[in-house]
Amino acid sequence: MPDSSPFVSIEGVSFAYPTLTGALGRQILSGVELTVRRGQLVALMGGSGSGKTTVLRLLGGQVRPQAGTVRVDGRNVHEQDRKGLYELRRRMGMLFQFGALFTDMSVFDNVAFPLREHTSLPESAIRDLVLMKLDAVGLRGAHALMPSEISGGMSRRVALARAIALDPALVMYDEPFAGLDPISLGITAQLIRRLNDALGAASIIVTHDVHESLAIVDYVYFLAEGRIVAHGTPDEIRASEAPYVRQFIGGSPDGPVRFHYPAPDYAADLGLGR
């Protein structure tokens, strides 16, 4: 069961990326609030450009909010010096969109990479740990293969083994189901749930895949126009009458998110009104 105290706490966070001139551009996040507890698997959903991946970047300290606080295990991420941030990141695992394996490294070396970079373990211990992580995702037998020799679904599982190589306390998944066939998607989803339970980690999944995610997560936040517009358990989300949630789950072109980008009157734009 999830721990009662938040491991991740985002409070009143607002963020905009700077433009080329140094001024702030379009507001990406506005007053965002969310929490994740140990042992909890949380989905962050929303349309493209809603700010989901930016939340992960804030947690990793790659970008800094203009307002609000981002805390991991009680520590303000953006008050850390270089050493403190490095220590926090060692406790984080990241599954990048499409896996992002090193194409010139074997499956084994991909999973071994964070262990070699962040620990002083002997190669014998690294070997045992890598094979253990690969066995957990069903790919111990593929350890000598190159990424080009395995399928897309298998690549995602290798990336998952790499993300948990250091037994992280926080695991972040950026679109883990993108581009997967239904079988690979189901396998990956169940692996994420089982590994989260085994690690007792706090986990955040950024995803568009509503139905598969609702089957495995504990809690859901919906982002739209930079704000949390709805949140709740999977059952609460399924029963929600919030317009944005209904549109997102149903995939309807009509709703709070409009199909047409704002434009002048069509006839006037074509010069037919004269």
C-alpha positions in Angstrom: 0.0 0.0 0.0 1.2 3.6 -0.7 2.9 5.4 2.2 0.7 8.2 3.7 3.3 11.0 3.3 4.0 12.5 -0.2 7.3 11.5 -1.7 6.7 13.9 -4.6 5.0 17.2 -3.9 4.4 19.9 -6.5 2.8 23.0 -5.0 1.5 26.0 -6.9 4.0 25.5 -9.8 3.9 27.9 -12.7 6.3 27.7 -15.6 7.0 29.2 -19.1 9.9 28.5 -21.3 12.1 31.5 -22.2 12.0 32.8 -25.8 15.1 33.5 -27.9 15.1 37.1 -26.6 15.2 35.9 -23.0 11.6 36.9 -22.2 9.1 34.4 -21.0 7.0 32.7 -23.7 3.6 31.0 -23.5 2.6 29.9 -20.0 3.0 26.1 -19.9 2.0 25.4 -16.3 -0.2 27.6 -14.0 -0.5 26.8 -10.3 -0.1 23.1 -10.7 -0.6 20.9 -7.5 0.0 17.2 -7.3 1.4 14.6 -4.9 2.8 11.1 -5.3 3.4 8.7 -2.4 5.7 5.8 -2.1 4.2 2.7 -3.6 1.8 4.8 -5.6 1.5 4.6 -9.4 0.1 7.9 -10.7 -0.9 8.8 -14.3 -0.5 12.3 -15.7 -2.8 12.7 -18.7 -3.6 15.4 -21.1 -3.4 16.5 -24.7 -0.2 17.1 -26.6 1.4 20.3 -25.4 -0.4 20.4 -22.1 2.8 20.4 -20.1 3.0 16.7 -19.0 6.7 16.2 -19.9 7.6 19.6 -18.5 6.4 18.3 -15.1 9.0 15.5 -15.4 11.7 17.9 -16.4 10.9 20.0 -13.3 11.2 17.0 -11.1 14.5 16.1 -12.6 15.8 19.7 -12.1 16.4 20.3 -15.8 14.2 23.4 -15.7 13.2 25.7 -12.8 9.7 27.0 -12.1 8.9 30.7 -12.0 6.7 30.1 -9.0 5.9 27.4 -6.6 7.9 24.5 -5.2 8.9 21.0 -6.4 9.9 18.6 -3.6 11.2 15.1 -3.8 11.5 13.2 -0.5 11.0 16.5 1.3 13.9 18.3 -0.5 13.2 21.3 -2.7 14.7 20.2 -6.1 15.6 23.7 -7.2 17.3 24.7 -4.0 19.9 21.9 -4.4 23.5 22.7 -5.3 25.1 20.6 -8.0 26.1 17.8 -5.6 22.6 17.7 -4.0 20.9 17.6 -7.3 23.2 14.8 -8.4 22.3 12.8 -5.3 18.6 13.3 -5.9 18.9 12.2 -9.5 20.6 9.0 -8.4 17.3 8.1 -6.7 15.3 8.7 -9.9 14.7 6.3 -12.8 13.5 7.5 -16.2 11.9 5.5 -19.0 12.2 7.8 -22.1 9.7 7.9 -24.9 10.5 5.0 -27.3 13.1 3.7 -24.9 16.1 5.7 -26.1 18.6 2.8 -25.9 22.2 3.3 -26.9 22.3 1.7 -30.3 26.0 0.9 -30.2 25.7 -1.0 -26.9 24.4 -4.4 -26.3 21.3 -5.1 -24.2 23.5 -6.0 -21.3 25.6 -2.8 -21.5 22.6 -0.6 -21.8 21.3 -1.9 -18.5 24.7 -1.8 -17.0 25.3 1.8 -18.0 23.8 3.5 -14.9 25.4 1.0 -12.6 28.8 1.8 -14.1 28.2 5.5 -14.1 26.8 5.9 -10.6 28.4 3.1 -8.5 31.8 1.7 -7.8 30.5 -1.9 -7.9 32.8 -4.6 -9.3 31.9 -6.0 -12.7 30.9 -9.3 -11.1 28.3 -7.6 -9.0 27.2 -5.5 -12.0 26.8 -8.7 -14.0 24.5 -10.2 -11.4 22.4 -7.1 -11.0 22.0 -6.6 -14.8 20.9 -10.2 -15.3 18.5 -9.9 -12.4 16.9 -6.8 -13.9 16.7 -8.4 -17.3 15.2 -11.5 -15.8 12.5 -9.3 -14.2 11.5 -8.0 -17.6 11.8 -11.5 -19.3 14.9 -10.7 -21.3 17.8 -12.3 -19.5 18.3 -14.6 -22.6 18.7 -11.5 -24.9 21.5 -9.9 -22.9 24.1 -10.3 -25.7 21.9 -8.9 -28.4 22.1 -5.4 -29.9 19.1 -3.1 -29.9 18.8 -3.5 -33.7 18.3 -7.3 -33.1 15.2 -7.0 -30.9 11.7 -5.8 -31.4 10.3 -2.4 -30.4 8.4 -4.0 -27.4 11.5 -5.8 -26.3 13.5 -2.5 -26.6 11.0 -0.9 -24.3 11.4 -3.7 -21.7 15.2 -3.3 -21.9 14.8 0.4 -21.2 12.5 -0.4 -18.3 15.2 -2.7 -16.9 17.7 0.2 -17.3 15.4 2.6 -15.6 15.2 0.4 -12.4 18.8 -0.7 -12.4 19.6 1.4 -9.3 16.4 0.5 -7.5 15.1 4.2 -7.7 12.7 5.7 -5.2 11.1 7.7 -8.0 10.4 6.3 -11.4 9.2 8.5 -14.3 7.7 7.1 -17.5 7.4 9.4 -20.5 4.8 7.9 -22.9 5.9 4.3 -22.1 3.2 2.8 -24.4 3.8 4.9 -27.5 4.2 2.9 -30.7 3.6 -0.5 -29.1 1.3 -3.2 -30.5 -1.5 -4.4 -28.2 0.4 -7.4 -26.9 3.6 -5.4 -26.1 1.5 -2.6 -24.6 -0.3 -5.0 -22.2 3.0 -6.7 -21.2 4.7 -3.4 -20.6 1.7 -2.0 -18.5 1.7 -5.1 -16.3 5.5 -5.0 -15.9 5.3 -1.4 -14.8 2.7 -2.3 -12.2 4.5 -5.3 -10.9 7.9 -3.6 -10.7 6.4 -0.6 -9.0 5.0 -2.9 -6.3 8.2 -4.7 -5.9 10.3 -1.5 -5.6 7.8 0.3 -3.4 8.6 3.3 -5.6 6.7 6.5 -6.3 6.0 6.4 -10.0 4.6 8.9 -12.5 3.4 7.8 -16.0 2.9 10.5 -18.6 0.6 8.9 -21.1 -2.2 9.3 -23.6 -3.3 5.7 -23.3 -6.4 6.0 -21.2 -7.8 2.5 -20.9 -4.5 0.6 -20.3 -3.4 3.2 -17.8 -6.7 3.2 -15.8 -6.3 -0.6 -15.4 -2.9 -0.3 -13.6 -2.6 3.1 -11.9 -3.7 4.2 -8.4 -4.5 7.8 -9.2 -4.9 10.1 -12.2 -4.3 13.8 -12.8 -5.6 15.5 -16.0 -3.7 18.5 -17.4 -5.3 21.0 -19.8 -4.1 24.5 -20.6 -1.4 24.3 -18.0 -3.8 23.4 -15.1 -5.0 20.3 -13.3 -8.6 20.2 -14.5 -9.5 16.9 -12.9 -8.1 14.2 -10.6 -9.1 11.1 -8.9 -8.9 7.3 -8.7 -9.5 5.3 -11.9 -13.1 4.6 -10.8 -13.7 8.3 -10.1 -12.3 9.2 -13.4 -14.4 6.7 -15.3 -17.5 8.1 -13.5 -16.5 11.7 -14.0 -18.9 14.1 -15.8 -16.2 16.8 -16.2 -16.3 17.9 -19.9 -12.6 17.6 -20.5 -12.4 14.1 -19.0 -15.4 12.9 -21.0 -13.9 14.3 -24.2 -10.4 12.8 -23.5 -11.7 9.4 -22.6 -14.1 9.3 -25.5 -11.7 10.8 -28.0 -14.3 13.3 -29.2 -13.3 16.2 -31.5 -16.0 18.3 -29.8 -15.6 19.6 -26.3 -13.3 21.9 -24.3 -10.4 21.1 -26.6 -11.5 22.4 -30.0 -10.7 20.8 -33.4 -10.3 24.2 -35.1 -7.5 26.6 -34.0 -9.0 30.1 -33.4 -9.3 31.9 -36.7 -11.3 34.8 -38.3 -14.6 34.2 -39.9 -14.0 31.8 -42.8 -15.9 33.8 -45.4 -14.1 37.0 -44.4 -10.8 35.3 -44.4 -11.4 34.2 -48.0 -12.4 37.7 -49.0 -16.0 36.6 -49.7 -17.6 39.1 -47.4 -16.8 42.1 -49.5 
